[in-house]
Amino acid sequence: MKKNRTFRYIIAIVLIAFALLTIFMSSSVIFDWFGIRAKEGDYVPFIVWTNLTAGFLYLIAAFGFFNFRKWTVWILSATATLLFIALMGLLLHIDKGGAFELKTVGAMGFRIILTIVFAVLAYYKLRK
């Protein structure tokens, strides 16, 4: 049982690190901290706001992991769904000729896959 608890804590710590990085980068673009906005090029505001929201949802999910809460799976599933909907919006934005950075599409795909992996890990580690 201790092995399961340790693994859950590791997942939660990784999730916290990812959440804090997400919140820092998103808020840096939104509020133009440290000149990061200029370095991002043609960013898409609704994607940045979605990522900021996801960062806070990741923190809630990490709390759920630490406290062995089954709702963690639902938070992560909802976050993956939110990110997927934002990706569809991004693709529509691109289709209509909107400015964007190609790295944004890849980053959204990576973020969605990672969130799904966290949700699957939560499902298997937190079910009874």
Beta strands, then each sheet from edge to edge (+ up, - down):
end
